[in-house]
Amino acid sequence: MNDLLIVVPENPPPEGMKADLFQTKDGVSIRFARAPGRGAEKHGTVVILPGRNEYIEKYFETANDLTERGYGAAILDWRGQGRSQRLLPDANRGYVESFDDYVRDLDAFFEQVVLPDCRGPYYILAHSTGVLIALLAAPMMANRVRRMVLCTPLLGLPVSPGTTRWVSHFAQFLYAFGFGKMYMPGRRNRMKMPEFSPAALSSDPQRFARNRATVSAWPGLAINGPTVAWTRAMFLAIERVTDPAFAARIHIPSLILSAGADRVVSNPAIERFSRQLRSTSLLTIDGARHELLQEADLYREQVMAAFFAFVEGTGDINF
């Protein structure tokens, strides 16, 4: 079902990539794609977990890098975004009731696609919101996933603790009064198809233009800002994951990559969290912005080198 992939000249898919749909237990249709590793040496499969308002096509380049190295790549669109089923009549709204729904989607992805159809061992490569989902799922994935590389985790906002508490309480207040499906105030038109600017999430104009061309070809890939319910669910998920008792249940060896110039997530929160985990190391890519896998070569090559060194056990990071 390759018609499920949006292909533009600027963004070709990896060789052999195929897309399809699977159904979750609660009846949501989820789009996924798989690409086989190339060459005689096959290392296993990397499961790519995108962030909020992302989609499979945004990771064609990363999947191609993996398959050229001999890894298979598997990726999904989270419910409510990309070409997975939207959850509200207004398909532009970023909505979910609980991040546990994302965790169940990931579990179904493993059960229906990854374990039966993809070569092991399995690794996770996640970005931002995808990292938060991976961490929530980590206790149940300990026997499935060998290692995780977690890019710019969504573990806090780059604002003061007081502002964070105010936004969290405001989302809780609005949700309690039945406004969960409403956009968070001020967030309606955020991040759908912005122009390149000094505030862009990547400093690379070519990759930024490539991703924008993909969304221009099929605008339904992207969503607008998060709803009250999504924002509330995000804060609850962060609170859960960063609780020391929960963190103690995460045993998958992990490498966290933070971006030195990140304006989307809190680097101090990432540093605090990384110190809680025994089997985790933290590496900061100085000067990079939030979207490490969409960044300029200067930064992105460091990310991919760190990924391969970590998962292949050839670097300094050993547990």
BAZALUM-558615 format. One line per 4 residues: number of its first residue (from 0); their letters; for each residue x, y, z of C-alpha. Coordinates in pm, 1 decimal. Layout:
REM BAZALUM-558615
NUM) A) X Y Z | ...
END
This chain:
REM BAZALUM-558615
0) MNDL) 0.0 0.0 0.0 | 265.9 250.3 -106.0 | -7.0 501.5 -189.1 | -11.4 559.9 186.4
4) LIVV) 326.0 736.7 157.8 | 353.6 1098.6 45.2 | 655.2 1118.0 -186.5 | 794.9 1441.5 -327.6
8) PENP) 1114.1 1482.2 -534.9 | 1291.5 1647.4 -243.0 | 1218.1 1355.7 -11.0 | 1244.3 1004.4 -160.8
12) PPEG) 1165.6 707.5 66.0 | 1425.5 443.0 149.3 | 1459.1 153.9 -92.7 | 1196.0 -111.2 -30.1
16) MKAD) 989.5 89.9 218.8 | 624.6 -16.7 235.1 | 339.6 133.3 434.0 | 20.3 -18.6 568.8
20) LFQT) -234.1 17.1 848.6 | -308.8 -177.8 1164.6 | -599.7 -153.2 1404.9 | -568.5 -95.6 1778.2
24) KDGV) -789.3 -273.6 2029.6 | -1003.3 39.1 2064.3 | -1054.9 54.2 1687.3 | -812.0 330.1 1585.8
28) SIRF) -639.4 290.4 1248.7 | -263.7 347.8 1271.0 | -33.8 401.0 971.8 | 311.2 244.4 978.5
32) ARAP) 600.6 182.4 740.8 | 883.7 -70.0 724.9 | 1207.2 -73.4 527.4 | 1450.2 -369.0 514.9
36) GRGA) 1817.9 -342.2 592.4 | 2045.4 -354.3 288.8 | 2358.7 -554.9 227.0 | 2470.5 -890.7 358.2
40) EKHG) 2507.9 -771.0 717.6 | 2177.0 -736.3 899.6 | 2188.9 -581.6 1246.2 | 1826.8 -588.5 1356.3
44) TVVI) 1550.1 -328.4 1347.4 | 1534.6 29.2 1470.3 | 1186.7 139.6 1575.7 | 1159.1 514.0 1514.5
48) LPGR) 920.2 703.6 1742.3 | 842.3 1052.8 1609.4 | 737.1 1356.5 1807.6 | 419.2 1561.2 1823.6
52) NEYI) 299.6 1689.4 1484.7 | 539.1 1460.0 1300.0 | 481.6 1191.9 1038.6 | 658.7 900.5 873.6
56) EKYF) 784.1 1101.1 573.3 | 984.3 1332.4 798.7 | 1208.7 1035.4 882.8 | 1276.3 901.4 532.4
60) ETAN) 1635.2 1028.2 551.0 | 1695.8 874.3 892.9 | 1541.8 542.8 784.1 | 1765.1 547.7 476.2
64) DLTE) 2074.9 601.3 693.6 | 1973.4 301.5 902.2 | 1897.8 68.3 612.2 | 2225.5 155.6 440.6
68) RGYG) 2400.4 44.2 759.3 | 2216.7 -288.8 754.4 | 1937.9 -210.0 1000.3 | 1570.9 -245.6 923.9
72) AAIL) 1357.9 56.1 1007.0 | 1000.8 58.1 1138.1 | 801.1 372.5 1214.4 | 443.2 466.4 1294.4
76) DWRG) 225.2 775.4 1299.9 | 80.2 826.2 1646.8 | -298.1 829.5 1670.9 | -438.6 1170.7 1587.9
80) QGRS) -153.3 1280.9 1360.6 | 17.7 1201.1 1031.7 | -205.3 967.5 831.2 | -324.4 772.0 1131.8
84) QRLL) -687.6 812.1 1228.6 | -776.1 1151.8 1373.2 | -971.9 1157.2 1695.1 | -1183.2 1471.1 1656.5
88) PDAN) -1408.3 1604.4 1378.2 | -1159.7 1892.9 1344.1 | -862.9 1690.4 1222.4 | -623.2 1980.4 1279.7
92) RGYV) -642.7 1959.3 1657.1 | -368.4 1778.1 1843.7 | -567.5 1559.9 2080.2 | -532.8 1263.3 2310.0
96) ESFD) -698.1 1185.4 2642.2 | -401.9 1002.9 2795.2 | -48.3 918.7 2688.7 | -135.9 562.0 2788.6
100) DYVR) -321.8 552.5 2455.2 | 10.1 613.0 2278.6 | 173.8 340.8 2489.0 | -98.1 97.8 2383.5
104) DLDA) -42.5 197.4 2019.2 | 326.7 119.2 2057.6 | 248.9 -216.3 2218.5 | 12.1 -300.7 1932.2
108) FFEQ) 279.9 -196.3 1682.5 | 522.7 -444.2 1835.6 | 263.0 -720.6 1860.1 | 120.3 -683.9 1508.8
112) VVLP) 415.8 -559.0 1303.8 | 758.8 -545.5 1466.6 | 781.3 -883.4 1640.9 | 625.3 -1095.7 1362.7
116) DCRG) 767.3 -914.1 1058.8 | 1092.9 -738.6 1154.2 | 1431.9 -890.9 1225.8 | 1561.3 -865.8 1583.4
120) PYYI) 1725.3 -744.1 1794.7 | 1520.5 -426.8 1837.4 | 1631.1 -75.2 1917.3 | 1439.6 246.7 1981.0
124) LAHS) 1527.6 582.4 1822.9 | 1284.4 841.6 1958.2 | 1236.8 1217.6 1940.8 | 1077.3 1456.3 2192.6
128) TGVL) 718.5 1341.1 2258.9 | 820.2 1001.8 2118.9 | 1078.8 981.3 2398.2 | 816.8 1047.5 2664.2
132) IALL) 606.2 765.6 2518.1 | 909.5 533.8 2501.5 | 990.6 602.7 2866.6 | 632.1 534.7 2972.8
136) AAPM) 648.0 205.0 2783.3 | 1001.8 112.2 2892.3 | 907.6 -115.6 3185.7 | 699.4 -336.1 2954.2
140) MANR) 959.6 -326.6 2674.4 | 1253.7 -451.2 2880.1 | 1236.7 -797.3 2719.5 | 1181.7 -659.6 2369.3
144) VRRM) 1423.1 -369.0 2324.5 | 1800.0 -397.2 2354.8 | 1887.8 -24.9 2367.0 | 1724.4 314.8 2327.0
148) VLCT) 1857.6 642.7 2188.6 | 1639.0 927.6 2309.6 | 1666.2 1264.9 2135.2 | 1561.5 1587.6 2312.0
152) PLLG) 1314.6 1426.7 2555.0 | 993.7 1609.9 2643.4 | 1044.4 1608.8 3020.0 | 972.3 1973.6 3095.4
156) LPVS) 919.4 2311.9 2934.6 | 1195.4 2574.1 2892.4 | 1023.4 2814.9 3131.8 | 1038.6 2877.7 3504.6
160) PGTT) 896.0 2615.7 3742.2 | 629.9 2865.7 3844.6 | 516.4 2917.2 3485.4 | 514.9 2540.7 3427.2
164) RWVS) 292.9 2486.7 3731.7 | 58.1 2764.3 3618.6 | 17.4 2617.2 3267.5 | -34.4 2268.0 3410.1
168) HFAQ) -297.8 2386.3 3659.1 | -468.4 2596.8 3392.3 | -495.1 2292.8 3161.5 | -632.8 2085.3 3449.5
172) FLYA) -886.3 2358.9 3529.3 | -1008.0 2389.4 3169.5 | -1027.1 2010.1 3132.7 | -1229.9 1975.1 3452.8
176) FGFG) -1487.9 2217.3 3312.1 | -1529.5 2021.4 2989.0 | -1297.0 2216.3 2758.2 | -1061.3 1925.8 2677.7
180) KMYM) -1121.6 1944.6 2302.6 | -1049.7 2315.9 2286.4 | -711.4 2442.8 2170.1 | -487.8 2553.6 2452.1
184) PGRR) -517.4 2933.8 2448.1 | -262.1 3084.6 2212.8 | -170.7 2749.9 2053.9 | -422.7 2709.0 1771.5
188) NRMK) -198.5 2792.1 1476.1 | 132.8 2686.9 1621.2 | 370.7 2462.9 1426.3 | 159.8 2353.9 1128.0
192) MPEF) 344.9 2504.0 828.7 | 575.2 2779.2 957.3 | 824.6 2965.3 743.9 | 1195.8 2913.4 804.8
196) SPAA) 1320.8 3162.9 1061.1 | 1582.2 3204.9 1334.0 | 1324.7 3047.1 1566.7 | 1283.8 2731.9 1353.1
200) LSSD) 1331.2 2397.4 1525.0 | 1617.4 2315.3 1285.9 | 1897.7 2539.9 1163.6 | 1910.7 2356.9 828.1
204) PQRF) 1709.6 2543.6 560.7 | 1725.6 2256.1 309.0 | 1582.9 1993.4 543.8 | 1328.6 2244.6 668.8
208) ARNR) 1220.4 2315.5 309.2 | 1205.7 1941.8 233.8 | 968.9 1879.0 523.4 | 758.2 2179.8 429.7
212) ATVS) 733.7 2055.4 69.4 | 604.7 1721.9 196.6 | 330.8 1888.7 401.5 | 248.2 2122.8 111.3
216) AWPG) 190.1 1816.3 -106.7 | -54.6 1672.2 147.5 | -147.9 1935.3 410.6 | -346.4 1679.1 608.3
220) LAIN) -18.6 1531.4 734.7 | 27.6 1815.7 982.2 | -180.5 1935.3 1273.6 | -213.6 2265.8 1453.7
224) GPTV) -148.9 2326.1 1822.0 | -233.4 2094.8 2110.8 | -570.7 2084.1 2280.4 | -632.8 2125.3 2651.1
228) AWTR) -668.7 1746.8 2687.5 | -336.0 1680.1 2511.5 | -158.6 1938.1 2728.1 | -304.9 1794.6 3046.5
232) AMFL) -209.0 1441.8 2938.8 | 146.8 1559.4 2864.4 | 194.4 1705.0 3212.1 | 53.4 1391.4 3375.5
236) AIER) 288.8 1173.1 3169.6 | 591.2 1385.4 3260.6 | 495.6 1370.4 3628.7 | 471.0 992.0 3609.6
240) VTDP) 794.5 931.2 3422.8 | 1003.8 1162.6 3639.1 | 879.3 1010.1 3964.2 | 1183.7 830.4 4114.6
244) AFAA) 980.0 514.8 4177.4 | 883.5 493.0 3809.3 | 1232.5 584.6 3688.7 | 1370.0 295.3 3895.8
248) RIHI) 1168.1 55.8 3676.1 | 1345.4 166.1 3357.1 | 1625.2 -83.1 3291.1 | 1682.4 -59.2 2915.9
252) PSLI) 2030.7 85.2 2850.7 | 1974.3 427.5 2702.1 | 2160.7 720.4 2553.9 | 1992.9 1059.5 2591.0
256) LSAG) 2088.1 1327.3 2339.9 | 2004.7 1686.4 2424.3 | 2034.8 1991.1 2197.4 | 2242.6 2274.0 2336.2
260) ADRV) 2024.6 2543.6 2174.3 | 1688.6 2377.2 2243.4 | 1397.8 2619.6 2293.1 | 1121.7 2357.8 2306.3
264) VSNP) 1208.0 2133.7 2600.4 | 1394.3 2189.5 2925.0 | 1757.6 2079.8 2924.0 | 1783.5 2112.6 3305.1
268) AIER) 1489.1 1872.0 3334.3 | 1665.3 1629.9 3099.4 | 1983.8 1650.1 3306.8 | 1796.0 1587.3 3631.8
272) FSRQ) 1615.5 1289.4 3484.2 | 1928.1 1132.9 3335.4 | 2087.0 1129.6 3679.7 | 1798.3 916.6 3808.7
276) LRST) 1864.1 629.4 3567.8 | 2142.1 382.4 3626.4 | 2174.1 255.3 3269.8 | 2166.7 592.3 3098.1
280) SLLT) 2423.9 837.6 2966.4 | 2364.1 1195.4 2851.8 | 2536.2 1363.3 2558.4 | 2469.1 1726.0 2463.6
284) IDGA) 2509.2 1835.5 2100.9 | 2634.8 2189.5 2151.6 | 2468.3 2451.5 1932.2 | 2201.4 2219.4 1793.6
288) RHEL) 1830.4 2298.4 1797.5 | 1541.7 2078.6 1904.8 | 1497.8 1860.3 1595.2 | 1832.0 1681.0 1606.5
292) LQEA) 1748.9 1437.5 1324.4 | 1643.5 1729.5 1098.6 | 1944.9 1942.8 1184.8 | 2236.7 2064.8 974.4
296) DLYR) 2504.8 1805.6 895.9 | 2739.2 1955.6 1156.4 | 2498.3 1842.6 1428.5 | 2311.3 1556.6 1266.4
300) EQVM) 2628.3 1362.8 1187.1 | 2716.5 1372.7 1558.5 | 2374.5 1231.8 1640.6 | 2400.6 943.9 1394.4
304) AAFF) 2759.6 866.9 1497.0 | 2653.8 854.4 1862.0 | 2358.1 632.7 1773.4 | 2565.0 375.3 1584.8
308) AFVE) 2846.4 375.8 1842.8 | 2596.1 317.3 2122.4 | 2379.7 46.0 1966.9 | 2679.7 -137.3 1822.5
312) GTGD) 2885.2 -108.2 2139.9 | 3179.1 54.2 1961.3 | 3182.0 380.6 2154.2 | 3279.9 482.3 2505.3
316) INF) 2925.4 433.7 2636.9 | 2907.8 84.8 2780.6 | 2696.4 -64.0 3057.6
END
